[in-house]
Amino acid sequence: MTPIPRSPADEVAAAVDEEALVELVLEAVRIPSVTPDETDFAEWVRGRMEEGPWSRVRLVEAEPGRPNVYAEAGPAGGRSLVLAGHLDTVHADDWMREWSGTERADPFAGTIVDGEIWARGVTDQKAGICSIIEALRAVRRAGYRLTGPVTGLLVCDEESGQPGSGLSLGMRAGVDHLFGGPGNPPDFAVYTEPTTGAVYTAQMGFLIADITLVGRPAYFGTPDLGVDALRAGHTLLSALWDRNETLRKGTPHELLGERFLLVTSVESGGNIAVPGRFRLSLIQKLLPGDDLDQEADALRQVAAAVSDDHGVSAEVVFSAPRDHRVGGTPDEVPADHPGVRALVESIERTTGGSARLEGAPYWSEKPLLRAAGISGVYFAPGDISTCHTPFERLPIQELISATRTLAHFVASWCGVEQAA
């Protein structure tokens, strides 16, 4: 069989420098950027991008002390692309407890064990950011320049878990700053959250609710004077578990599976008294096509029914607004979207294997791009199942493979020509 002639995109992919890429990732993970302290890492990213073929690199605060990095490469005209990622990581307390006294004790050392880099944030998602940096370097290293525009959008405040964090301050500001004015939105986006090298064309939505029931406490010897919020909470839990079973019986999504509702914490009880207060938290998974407002109203109705039956007051608070006031919306881009097809072709060209189209078992910020008219996918090295754990690690060969694919895709999607 006659081999397919080597294309400029093939040359760009081959120009990825494996050693330089690994060193770039090691540098990145050695700069802690636990939410909300992203500044040092943002400044490092800006510096590394200024060394590459980006024509304009800016560090812009989403709010005081919370920086984004914006970068531009390539001329106007032609097919356009956004390469996105987040600068922050979750904390490393669990890591230090797990690995104390071992070679992996420092979560920011970037220890290499059996061909994998172990570090907080290596997968979620500093490897993705480094893939962006190296992919653009490879274009220049191969002797080419872009013929279409690329926007780098690297944001603060994606991760949740720290007080006042996880509100997508950075992505909201970035979308407004870069794409909020007149003109056509970019043609496609790749958000470099970890996908093990698959293309995630769909993602779940979610809402997180805190439900509080308030009765009236009373001394244990005179229980008739109280209104038992814990007993009402038992009814609430049963109603929520029944709702979970109903959700699971719905039609599953081909890539994302079934809906569900999970109670994540419960608080109640007092000192030898009728409990006057009950509180729980829950998270609910939604699928593309689900309406967040309708799902939120359904939870309010469950709480109201318990309130009526037990004589308690009920408050429902949705505590994690992202692109929606009660949570994060689900998203999906068709498998036949030109950007998806082009990325699939780049995977198959650079790996020699078949591309995998899968669904993201997480929520990240791509719906905020979609709201600005920008369709896209998640694609990057790393396994999300190890993230936010003391076992976060990145296979070096997967890093190299995914970066070659990204470089190939940038060159083929935006186009390249010989540099003068």
RASULHU-V621788 format. One record per helix or strand of 2 or more residues. SS is the DSSP state (H for helix, E for strand). FROM is the first residue (numbers start at 1). LEN is the number of residues. If there is no record, write none. Layout:
ss=SS from=FROM len=LEN
ss=SS from=FROM len=LEN
This chain:
ss=H from=8 len=7
ss=H from=18 len=12
ss=H from=39 len=12
ss=E from=56 len=8
ss=E from=66 len=8
ss=E from=81 len=6
ss=H from=93 len=7
ss=E from=111 len=3
ss=E from=116 len=3
ss=H from=122 len=20
ss=E from=144 len=3
ss=E from=150 len=6
ss=H from=169 len=11
ss=E from=188 len=4
ss=E from=199 len=5
ss=E from=205 len=10
ss=E from=218 len=2
ss=H from=220 len=6
ss=H from=229 len=20
ss=E from=260 len=9
ss=E from=273 len=2
ss=E from=277 len=10
ss=H from=292 len=19
ss=E from=313 len=6
ss=E from=327 len=2
ss=E from=331 len=2
ss=H from=338 len=14
ss=E from=357 len=4
ss=H from=366 len=6
ss=E from=376 len=3
ss=H from=384 len=3
ss=E from=393 len=3
ss=H from=396 len=19
ss=E from=416 len=3
